[in-house]
Amino acid sequence: MENKIKQLAEILDDAPSFSDNQMRAVYFKESPKDGHYYPSSIVLVNSENFNNLNLPSDWGSKHEAVELYIG
């Protein structure tokens, strides 16, 4: 069974901004012994710049995203 990578974008007011309008992702391998059963990646993005930045090319479009709120 192939595990699709889980992709998260975290929007933080104090995240760095990027002059080239490209978000940069950090990737993690699956690690079942640590409770991480799927490969994952995350980008941190400044809330002011989110609409002007491009997701990594292998992520698809922002229109396909599902917003999660944990509060």
Residue, then its C-alpha position, 0 to 999 in steps of 0.5 A: m500500500e502506498n502512503k500519500i504524503k500529508q501536506l500542511a501549511e501553517i499560517l503564522d503572523d511571525a513566519p518569515s516572508f519570501s522575496d521570490n513568492q515561493m513557499r519552502a516545505v520541510y519533509f519528514k519520513e514516516s516513523p511508526k515507532d514515533g506515531h507518524y504513520y505517513p510521510s508529511s511535509i509542512v510550510l510555514v507562511n506569514s498570514e500577510n503573504f499567504n495569498n501572494l505565495n505559490l505552494p511547492s510545485d508538487w502540492g497542487s493548488k490552493h483551491e484544492a486545500v482543506e482548511l483545518y482549525i485547531g483552537 
